[in-house]
Each structure stands twice: as C-alpha cells, then as structure tokens.
C-alpha cells in the first residue's frame, strides 16, 4: 500500500503522546505486548468495555497506575504529505486515520470524528488507565482510539503476521469500526456479558472487521490519498485478521481451543467478515447483530 505523494495530511487527527512515561507500567507488559494469556483476553480490545467485559476489567484493574501528563508531540511538521507517509511509520498511520475518517465522513450521516492517540507503555483514558499489554483499543467514553505503535512489531514477531502497510491499516480501520458501531448504537448491543462464537462481543468484533473491509474497498478512490491496492495488500490484511483470531491465540497461549470463551471470533470468521466488507464495499452488509448465529 502506497500513498499519493502530493496528498495533504491532517496531523491534527492524531495525538502523539509517545515518550510520556508512566510509573509502574513495567509491571504489565514492560513497554511491549504482555503475556499471551493476557493477549488472548484483550488483543484488539474492541469496544472499550463491550461484550465480555475483558477490556473493561483490565482497565479497571489498572486504575491505580500513575500516568504522567504533558503536552502531546506535534506531528504536523513531520507528517505533511503522502510522501512522508511512504517514508515514516507514524506518518503512515496519520494518513490511514485521515483516509478512514474521510470515508466515514462521506458514508455515515452525522459522523463524529474520533481522535487516534499514539502512546508508549501506558496511557490514561476515560475508560481507565491502560498499558501496552492491552493492545490497540477504542474507548467509547472519550471516542478515541489508542495504540502503542510497538504493537505492530509484536504482531509480526510474536504472532507471525506477514505485516505490511495494509495489515497495519486494518488494525486502525478495525478500531474505527468500533467507533462507527458506537455511533450507530450497535456497540451497546454487544454488552450481553456472554462469550462464545455467537456472543455480542464476537458480533461487535466481526462487524468492525467488516467495516474495515468496506473502507479498504473504497480507500483508493479518485479523491483519496491511497494508491490502488493490490491483491498482495489484501492478503496482508487477511493474514493479520487470521493471526488474531481467538482460536489461533488460544492454541498458542494454552495449547487448546475453547470456543465457549471466545470474545473476538475465530481466524476464519475474522477473515470472512473482512472479505465480506471488501467484496461488497458496502457497510450495510456488516450487520452482524441481525443474523442467526449459524451465519456468523
């Protein structure tokens, strides 16, 4: 995935809190993604307290963490054009945020922009304090996406993802998918307190995957900042969706698969719903809450 070199970036959509250290953060994760069991519960934290409550419980358990405050770094000098996005990792994510939000601004009546926050080690949110061990997540209370960019190294090195720019973009587009579900009221429907392949939590995650696919299908339009995607790009995104399936993570972390505890969906489900959004290019095909469990 490449960006049009002369495309203008809007760095104001991202807050860069990297380098704002947090006392006690090393106790969980030590600045990287934490243990596999924690990841099995929390990876792609999703609705910031949505179905299953895994992320909410993790954030609550970290409420005593002291997170230092300060002025965010200004990315506007470094991240100005698509050429910058082609050269710098952080500017690439700024460009993805711009693209995703432009898509939803046009596609959803009443869309409200959500900020993305880059952080290192730990961060304070209206959903509670969190370390990098939680992975990327969306907090509905402040309508913000949070990500430690070191997550992408963990995704490749620990989980064996192929990586690639569209795989990284998928992570961001997925979290913005939760923002859309929050705006439409679907995220509230996910809070049934249940787990398993047909639970509300899984439905929310699969919907976010589908929304990410719909964005990808439209990302390289004539007015966009992204050059036409290739089949290799899509393969990278599908691979990323696969490696963070509940079954794959459980097998790695505990040596067995327990579908009754799923909160995010299997590798096959996640790939299929991303592909569904991509093939249709239409978010209306992503209503995971109105279909029978057998169709998930």
C-alpha positions in Angstrom: 0.0 0.0 0.0 1.3 3.4 -1.0 0.1 6.9 -0.7 -0.2 9.6 -3.3 2.9 11.6 -2.8 1.3 15.0 -3.1 -1.7 14.2 -0.9 -2.0 16.5 2.1 -2.2 15.0 5.6 -4.1 16.3 8.6 -1.9 15.5 11.6 -4.5 17.2 13.9 -6.5 13.9 13.9 -3.7 12.2 15.8 -2.3 13.0 19.3 1.2 11.8 19.8 1.8 11.0 23.5 4.8 8.8 22.9 7.5 9.3 25.4 5.2 10.3 28.2 6.3 7.6 30.6 4.1 6.0 33.2 5.2 4.9 36.6 4.5 1.2 37.2 3.9 0.4 33.6 6.7 -2.2 33.5 4.6 -4.3 35.9 2.4 -5.3 33.0 4.0 -5.6 29.6 7.1 -3.7 30.3 6.5 -1.4 27.3 5.6 -4.2 24.9 2.7 -6.5 24.4 2.2 -8.6 27.6 1.9 -12.4 28.1 0.0 -14.5 25.6 -2.8 -15.2 28.1 -3.5 -11.5 28.6 -3.4 -11.1 24.8 -5.9 -13.9 24.4 -8.3 -11.9 26.5 -7.6 -8.5 25.3 -6.0 -8.3 21.9 -7.9 -5.8 19.7 -9.6 -4.6 22.9 -12.6 -3.6 20.8 -15.4 -1.7 22.5 -13.6 -0.4 25.5 -15.8 -2.3 27.8 -18.1 -4.0 25.3 -19.2 -7.6 25.3 -17.4 -10.0 27.6 -16.0 -7.1 29.7 -12.4 -8.2 29.2 -11.0 -4.8 28.3 -13.2 -3.0 30.9 -11.9 -5.3 33.6 -8.3 -4.9 32.5 -8.6 -1.1 32.5 -10.3 -1.1 35.9 -7.6 -3.2 37.3 -5.0 -0.6 36.3 -6.8 2.4 37.7 -4.0 2.8 40.3 -1.4 3.3 37.6 0.0 6.8 37.6 0.2 8.1 34.1 2.2 11.2 33.6 0.5 14.0 31.7 2.0 16.5 29.3 1.6 18.3 26.0 1.3 15.9 23.0 4.1 16.0 20.4 3.3 17.9 17.3 3.4 15.7 14.1 2.4 18.5 11.7 5.9 19.3 10.7 6.9 15.7 10.0 3.6 14.4 8.5 2.6 16.8 5.8 2.2 14.7 2.6 1.7 11.3 1.2 5.4 11.2 0.5 6.0 11.5 4.3 3.5 8.6 4.9 5.5 6.5 2.4 8.7 7.1 4.4 7.7 7.2 8.1 5.7 4.7 10.2 3.9 7.3 12.3 3.0 9.4 9.3 1.7 6.3 7.5 -0.8 5.8 10.4 -1.7 9.5 10.3 -2.5 9.0 6.6 -4.6 5.9 7.3 -6.6 7.8 10.0 -7.2 10.6 7.5 -8.4 8.1 4.9 -10.7 6.1 7.3 -12.3 9.3 8.6 -12.8 10.8 5.2 -14.6 7.6 4.2 -16.9 7.6 7.1 -17.5 11.4 6.9 -18.9 10.7 3.5 -20.6 7.4 4.3 -22.3 8.0 7.6 -24.8 10.8 8.3 -23.8 12.6 11.5 -20.4 11.1 11.6 -18.3 12.5 14.5 -14.6 12.3 14.2 -12.6 10.3 16.6 -9.0 11.1 17.6 -6.3 8.5 17.5 -3.7 8.6 20.3 -0.1 7.2 20.0 1.4 6.3 23.3 4.3 4.5 24.9 3.9 2.0 27.7 0.8 3.3 29.3 -2.0 5.9 28.8 -4.8 7.5 30.7 -8.3 7.3 29.1 -11.9 8.0 30.2 -12.3 4.2 30.3 -9.4 3.9 32.8 -5.6 3.6 32.6 -4.1 1.0 30.3 -0.7 -0.3 29.4 0.6 -1.5 26.0 -0.3 -5.0 27.1 -4.0 -4.3 26.3 -3.2 -3.8 22.6 -4.9 -1.3 20.4 -8.4 -0.4 21.7 -11.3 2.0 21.3 -12.7 3.8 24.3 -16.3 4.8 23.7 -16.4 7.2 26.7 -14.0 9.6 25.0 -14.5 8.3 21.4 -10.8 7.8 21.0 -8.6 5.0 19.5 -5.4 4.2 21.5 -2.3 2.4 20.1 1.3 1.8 21.0 2.9 1.5 17.6 5.2 -1.2 19.0 2.2 -3.4 18.7 3.0 -3.9 15.0 6.4 -5.4 15.9 4.7 -7.8 18.3 2.1 -8.8 15.7 4.9 -9.8 13.3 7.5 -11.2 15.7 5.3 -13.0 18.2 2.3 -13.9 16.2 3.9 -14.5 12.8 1.8 -12.0 10.8 3.2 -11.1 7.4 2.9 -7.4 8.2 2.7 -4.8 5.5 1.1 -1.3 5.4 -2.4 -2.6 4.8 -2.1 -5.0 7.7 -1.3 -2.1 9.9 -4.1 0.0 8.4 -6.5 -2.9 9.1 -5.8 -2.5 12.8 -6.7 1.2 12.7 -9.7 0.7 10.4 -11.0 -2.1 12.7 -10.8 0.2 15.8 -12.7 3.0 13.8 -15.2 0.3 13.0 -15.9 0.1 16.7 -16.4 3.9 16.7 -19.0 3.5 14.0 -20.8 0.8 16.0 -20.7 3.2 18.9 -22.3 6.0 16.9 -25.0 3.7 15.5 -25.8 2.1 18.8 -24.7 -1.4 17.8 -21.8 -1.4 20.3 -24.3 -1.1 23.2 -26.0 -4.3 21.8 -22.7 -6.2 22.3 -22.7 -5.8 26.0 -24.6 -9.0 26.8 -22.0 -10.3 29.2 -21.7 -13.5 27.2 -18.8 -15.2 25.4 -18.7 -17.7 22.6 -18.8 -17.7 18.8 -22.2 -16.0 18.6 -21.9 -13.7 21.6 -22.5 -9.9 21.3 -18.7 -9.3 21.8 -17.9 -11.5 18.8 -20.6 -9.9 16.7 -19.1 -6.4 17.5 -15.6 -7.6 16.5 -16.8 -9.2 13.3 -18.7 -6.0 12.4 -15.6 -3.9 12.9 -13.7 -6.3 10.7 -16.4 -6.0 8.0 -16.3 -2.2 8.3 -12.5 -2.3 7.9 -13.0 -4.3 4.7 -15.6 -1.8 3.4 -13.1 1.0 3.9 -10.4 -0.9 2.2 -12.6 -1.4 -0.9 -13.1 2.3 -1.1 -9.7 3.6 0.1 -8.1 4.2 -3.3 -10.9 6.2 -4.9 -10.1 9.1 -7.1 -10.4 11.6 -4.3 -8.5 9.5 -1.8 -4.9 9.6 -0.6 -4.1 5.9 -1.2 -2.9 4.5 -4.4 -4.8 1.5 -5.8 -4.5 -1.6 -3.6 -3.0 -4.9 -4.8 -4.1 -8.4 -4.1 -0.9 -8.7 -2.0 -2.1 -5.8 0.1 -5.4 -7.6 0.7 -3.6 -10.8 1.5 -1.6 -9.0 4.2 -4.8 -7.6 5.8 -6.5 -11.1 5.7 -3.4 -12.6 7.3 -3.5 -10.1 10.1 -7.2 -10.8 10.7 -6.3 -14.5 10.9 -3.5 -14.4 13.4 -5.5 -12.6 15.9 -8.5 -15.0 15.8 -9.5 -16.4 19.2 -8.7 -19.9 18.2 -5.2 -19.1 16.9 -4.4 -17.1 20.1 -5.8 -19.8 22.4 -3.9 -22.5 20.7 -0.7 -20.5 21.1 -1.3 -19.5 24.7 -2.9 -22.6 26.2 -2.4 -25.3 23.7 -6.1 -25.9 23.1 -9.1 -24.1 21.7 -12.2 -23.3 23.9 -14.8 -21.7 21.6 -17.2 -21.1 24.6 -14.8 -18.4 25.8 -14.3 -16.5 22.5 -14.8 -12.8 22.6 -13.4 -11.8 19.2 -14.1 -14.6 16.7 -12.1 -17.3 15.1 -9.5 -16.7 12.4 -11.9 -18.0 9.8 -14.7 -15.7 11.0 -12.5 -12.6 11.1 -11.1 -13.2 7.6 -14.5 -13.9 6.2 -16.1 -10.8 7.6 -13.2 -8.6 6.4 -13.6 -10.2 3.0 -17.3 -9.6 3.0 -16.9 -5.9 3.6 -14.2 -5.7 1.0 -16.1 -7.6 -1.7 -19.3 -5.5 -1.2 -17.7 -2.2 -0.4 -20.9 -1.5 1.4 -21.2 -1.1 5.2 -24.8 -2.1 5.2 -23.6 -5.7 4.6 -21.9 -5.6 8.0 -25.0 -6.0 10.3 -23.7 -8.9 12.4 -26.3 -8.3 15.1 -29.4 -9.2 13.0 -28.3 -12.5 11.6 -28.6 -16.0 13.0 -25.6 -17.4 14.9 -25.1 -20.0 12.3 -24.4 -17.3 9.7 -21.6 -15.8 11.7 
